[in-house]
Amino acid sequence: MLVALIGDWRSLAVRGAAAVLFGFLALIWPDLTLWALVGLWGAYVLVDGISILVVVLRGDPGAEVHRPLHIFEGIVSIVAGLLTFIWPHITALVLLYLIAAWALITGALEVAAAIRLRRLIANEWMLGLVGAVSVLLAIALVVTPGTGALAITWAIGWSALISGALYLSLAWRLKRSEVEVGGTRQSAFTGGRF
């Protein structure tokens, strides 16, 4: 059940590393041109979407229960990434709304998964916080669209860094929770096979 909600620790680690790398690059190059921002963001959401679909396609135990939501989230990320490469001269405002829509959809899905996850893990908050950061980013981008490219780059960079760090922390926690039981890897959280 845990794998169905958030994936295994490897997929979370890939998502976290991609988010941290994207956030770091966005912050060290605050004067990014629109093309560089489009390229970095497009690459990030493509990796994010592909890693989500890999979990679904691998057929992890329990993944079929939430398969439609995972497929939807993965496809939204991949389509958003592809659109940024198909239209490289996209305006800053259109890119802003595209990023805001993606952050809102994926953030809401992560908050929903965190609510389900809290039934399996006491005091689990990291995935919910990742979702909340995404939703807050979406709201900030829509409410203040005219703040300029630099402010948008900083907001997106910090959001990606925070989300990536939370994903990596959750991945590390899941990895640490695996224990050997009778020759098979089992999760200390669920007692089920990982």
Secondary structure as GFF3:
##gff-version 3
##sequence-region A 1 194
A	DSSP	alpha_helix	2	6	.	.	.	ID=ss1
A	DSSP	alpha_helix	9	28	.	.	.	ID=ss2
A	DSSP	alpha_helix	34	58	.	.	.	ID=ss3
A	DSSP	three_ten_helix	63	66	.	.	.	ID=ss4
A	DSSP	alpha_helix	67	86	.	.	.	ID=ss5
A	DSSP	alpha_helix	92	117	.	.	.	ID=ss6
A	DSSP	alpha_helix	126	143	.	.	.	ID=ss7
A	DSSP	three_ten_helix	145	147	.	.	.	ID=ss8
A	DSSP	alpha_helix	149	177	.	.	.	ID=ss9
A	DSSP	beta_strand	178	181	.	.	.	ID=ss10
A	DSSP	beta_strand	184	187	.	.	.	ID=ss11
###
